[in-house]
Amino acid sequence: MKIKAAVTHANGDPFVIEPVELDEPKAGELLVKIVACGVCHTDESAQHEQVPTPLPAVLGHEGAGIVEKVGAGVTEFKPGDKVGFSFAYCCKCENCRSGRMASCRDFNKINFGGILREGTSRLSQNGRKLSMFFGQSAFSEYAVVDAENTVKVPYDDIDLGIVAPLGCGIQTGAGTVLNKLKPEFGSSIVVFGCGTVGMSAIMAARIAGCEKIIAVGGNPKSLALALEVGATHTINRKECDDIVGEIREITNGGANYSIDTSGVTDFVRKGLHCLAPLGVEAVVGITAPMEIDMFGELMAEGKTIMGVIEGAANPKLFIPKMLEYYKQGRFPVDKLMKFYDFEDINQAFEDSHNGTAIKAVLRMDHKKN
């Protein structure tokens, strides 16, 4: 079928909405009308070939929509179902079979390699195959998606514009806290970076019952919002000369946990130094190589530093849980979001850069579904 999609033709090119061909779903797949899709830094990394996605491609990996057709063997979904998407995974490796899909051994191949799980793309333009992204390519009017990385929305009254961004950035922040760190009630946590991932971690820390939740960022409006959604303290990195010292004072000697969402090596190190003995740091931002003094910075005080992908989440379980918290008013992700028409995709990315939008979300049609 002929559809419109935002095509990335070459390294650094702007998104261009053009006609493309979308093949029918195969066994185990769905045809979904896309209603909304979040804008994420990972899309931009692929656009500029900082991650190895073959171009030309249709990007977009935080999609949500309505099922139009199901392929052979699909029993979990039917036409008319509201769904959201998350990352793709192989379903066969030891990690997938044990519920740790975010650590799938084929994660890079089937999310960044331009193909679906079965090994081919459903998209083409003028007879030339287009790469797919994260098993969905949701910067599009329609998408063919593997049923395995599709999640049924359990509530009829939730706007799919709210559902869409849960599939990656929000899941990463919230899942790092709730699935991986699992902080004890009354503990302290520091979050470096007040973008989508950081804000989601802050909200999750409040759900977990952390007593002191410290947000570190450089935008006063974002820091104010951090307080609104769950932070107990904020530190403006542009105004504080001793961030580690300030954290140690607030926490009476050091935090129990820290999360770096920035990918800045200096903040990764500060996230380690601000910890109390036996503290744990989670790194979720793409970070340049750096050296660590294994004895002085890590071993001597029994600290732990770990990398976390996609919030260590099983999306079919975790996305409905986030939606339940949202319905309860405990996870106000809508406060992060700003909505754009699909045609304004390049402006949405620009606003994400300049701080106008914390979480930009595209609407493929103008009706809320």
N, C-alpha and C positions, 0 to 999 in steps of 0.2 A: 504494500500500500504506500501511496505517496503522502508524506507528512512534512511538516516544517520542524527544523531542529537548528540549534546554534552550533555551527561548525567551526572548529579551530583548524585552520589549514596548515599553518607553519609556526615555528617557534616565535612566540611573542605577538602573533597576530591577534587583533580583536575578535571577539565572537561575532559571527555573521549568521543571521537567521535565513536559512535557505531551504529549498525543497530537497528532500532525500528519500530514498526507498527503504522501507522497513519490511523485512520478511515475516512470514507467518510464524507463530510460536511452534516449537517442536515439542516432543514429549517432555513433560515435567516443567513446562514454561507457561507464562501468562502474557497476554496482550493487555496492557493497561493504558487507559487514558490518563495522562499526567495532569494533575490539577495544580501542584505546587512543587518547588524544588529549592532547597537551601543553597546559598552561595558559600563556598568554603575555600580556605587557603589551599587545600589539596588540589582543587580544580585549577587554581592558578599555577601551582607547581607543575602540573602536567602541561598547561598551556605554554609554559616557558621551558618545558623539557628538563625541569629540575628533578623530576621522577621519570623513569624510562617508559613513557607511554608513546607508542608510535603515532605520528600525525600523518594525515588529517584524522581528526577524531571528533566524536560528539561526547563532551564531558557531562558533568552533573552526576552527583552520587548521593544526594539527600532527597530523593523523590518520594512523592505520595500521589495516589490517584485512585481510579475506579476500574475494577476488572471488567474488560469487555469480552474476552475470550480465553478459554483454558485449553492447553494442549493435552495430548493423550496422557492418561495416567494421573492427572491432577485431581485429587479428591478434597483437598483442604480448602480450596477456593471455588467460587462460582461467579458468573457475571453479576455485576452490581455490587460486589463486596468493596468496601473501602479498605485500602491497603497502604502501608508504608514500606520503604525498602531500606536495606542496610548493605553492608559489605558482602561480597561473594566468598564462598569457601567450598572446598572440594567434597566434603561429606565422607571421605574415605580414610583420611589419615588418622593416626592415633589421637591427635589433639581434637579434631572435629568429632570423632566418635565419643570422646570423653567430655564433650560440651565446651571445649576451649577453642571455639571457631576462630577467634581473633588471632590465634597462633597457628592457623592452618599452614601446613608446609608449602602449599601452592598459593599462598595469599598474594604474593607479588604477581605471579603469572596470570591469575584470573581476575585481579582487580586493576592492574596497570598494564597488562600485556595486550589489551585490545580485543579480547575474546571473552565469550561466555564459558561457563564451566565445561561444556562439552567440546570446546576447542575452536569454534568459529564465531564470526560476527553476523548479526542480523541487519546491519546497516550498510548501505552503499549509496554512491552518488555518481551519476553518469557512467555506470558500469564499473566503478572502482570501489573496492571495499573501504569502509570507514572503520576506524578502531572504536570499540566500545570501552566503557569506563565503569569500574566497580560493578560489573554485571548488570548495568541498568541504563547508562547514558540518558539521564533524566532531564537534560536541557533540551527538551523535545516535547512535541504535542502528544506523542504516544511512545511507549517503550515495550520491548519484549524482555521479560525479567524471569529469572529462574525462581520457581516457587520456593526453593530452599532459602533464598535471601529476601523473601517477602513476608510481611507480618500483617495479619488481619487486625484492623482497628476495632476494638471491642465496644466502642461507643458511637452511636449514630449522630450525636449532637456535637462532636468535636470537629472544628475546622481543620481540614487537611493541610492548610497552611501552617498550623501548629505542629501537626504530626511530622511533616517532611524533614525538618532539621534534626529530629531526634535520631536519625539513622547514622550520624557520624559525630559531629563536633560535640553536641550535647551529650550523647551517649559516652563519648570519650571522657568528658569532665566528670559527669555524675558516676559513671561506672568505675573510674579510677578510685573514687572514694568508697563507693558502696560495695563494689565487687572485689577490689584488690587490697586497698589499705585497710578497710573495715575498722575504722578508728573506734576506740573504746568510748563509751559515754563519759562526757566530762573532760575529754582530752583536748589538745590544742593542735591547730593546723594552720599552715601558712600557704597561701596560693599566690604564686608569682604570675602576673598577667591577668588583666580583667577583660579579656575578650570572651567569646562564646564559651570556650572550653573552661576558662577560669571561673566565669560566673556560674556555670553549671556545677562545677566542683564546690563552689561556695554554697549553693542551694542544697547540694547533697550532704555537705558537712553539717548543715543545720538539721536536716532530716536525721542524720546519724547521732545527733545529740552532742556535738563538739561544743565545749564551753567557750573556747576562744578561737575565733575564725578571723585570720588576719589577711586582708587583701593588699597586695603590693602592685601598684600601677602608676602610670604617669598622666592620666587624663582625669581631671577633677570630676567631670560628669560621670565617668565610669565608676570612680571610687564612691561617689554618692549613691549610685545605683547598687553597687556592691553592698553597701550598708542596708539598703532597702530590701534586698533579696536574701540576706543572711549573714553578712560579715558583722563581726562585733568591733573590729578595729580596721583602720586603713592606714597605709603608709604611701605617701607620694614620693616615688623614687627620685623625682626631679628636685625635691625640696629637702630630702633626708640625707645627711652626710654619712650616717652609720646605720644602714638598714639592719644589719645583723645585730648590732647593739640594741637597736630599738625593739626588735623582735624578742631578744633575750630579756629585756626589761618588762615587756608586756606579759611574757610567759613565765616570769620568775626563774630564768635560767636556761630556757631553750624550749622549742616546740617539740611535740611528739611526732608530728608529721609535716612534710612539705611537699608541694607539687609545683614543678616548673612547666608552664604552658608556653613560655616565650621562645624557647630554643636558643636563648642567649647564654653563652657559656658562663659569663660572669654571674648571671642569676642562678644557673645550675649550681655553681660553687657556693653562692650565698645560701641557697636552699639547703645545702649540706652543712654549712657552718652554723646556721641558726638553730640546728637541732640539738636537743638534749641528748645525753648518752642513751644509746639504744634506739634513737630516732630513725625514722624511715623517710626517704625522699623518693618520690615517683617523678620520672621525667617523661613527658608526653609530647613535647615539642621537638621538631626536627633540629638537631643540634650539631654544630661543627665539632670536629675532633678536639679533645681537650685532655690534659694530663691531670691526674689526681695523685696526691701523696697517699698511697694506700695505708701507710701506718698512721701518719699524723692526722689525716682528714677522715679516715674511714674506720680502720681496724681498732685503733687505740680506744675508741669510745663505743665500739660495738655497733656502729651505724650501718644502715643498709641503703643502697641506692639501686633503683630498679627502673627498667623501661616498661611502659604499659602501652599496648596497642588497643584502640577501639574500646577502652574502658574494660578490657577483659570480659566483654559481654557476650552472652548468648542472646542475640537480638530478638528472637521469637519470645523469649521470656522477659527480657529487660525493657524493651520498648513498651509493652503493655503495663509494666510496673511503673515506668515514668509517667505514662498517661493517667494511671490511677492516682499518683501523687499530684499531678496537675489538677485533676478533677477535685481532689481534696483541698486544693489551695495551698499545698505545701511545696509546690515546684513551679513557680510562676514564670515559666520560660517565655510566655508571651511578652513580658516586659523587655526582653532582649531584642525583639523582632521588629523589623521594618519591611514593608511589603512593596514590591515593584511589579509592574507589568513585564511579561516575558520580553517584550521589545526593548525594554530598558536594561537589559542584562549587563551591558558594559558600564552603565552608570551605577548599577548595584555593586559591581566590583570596585569602582572608584570610591564610592561612599564607604565601603568596607575599609579601604585604605586610609581615608582621611578622617575617620572617626565619626562620620555622620550616622553610620549604622553599625551596631554591634553584630547583629545577625540579620543580614539581608536575605529575604526570601522572595523568590519569583512566583508569580501566579500565571499559569498558562491560560486560564480563562478568568474572566472578571467576576464570576459568581463564586460565592463561598459554598463549598460542598462538604 
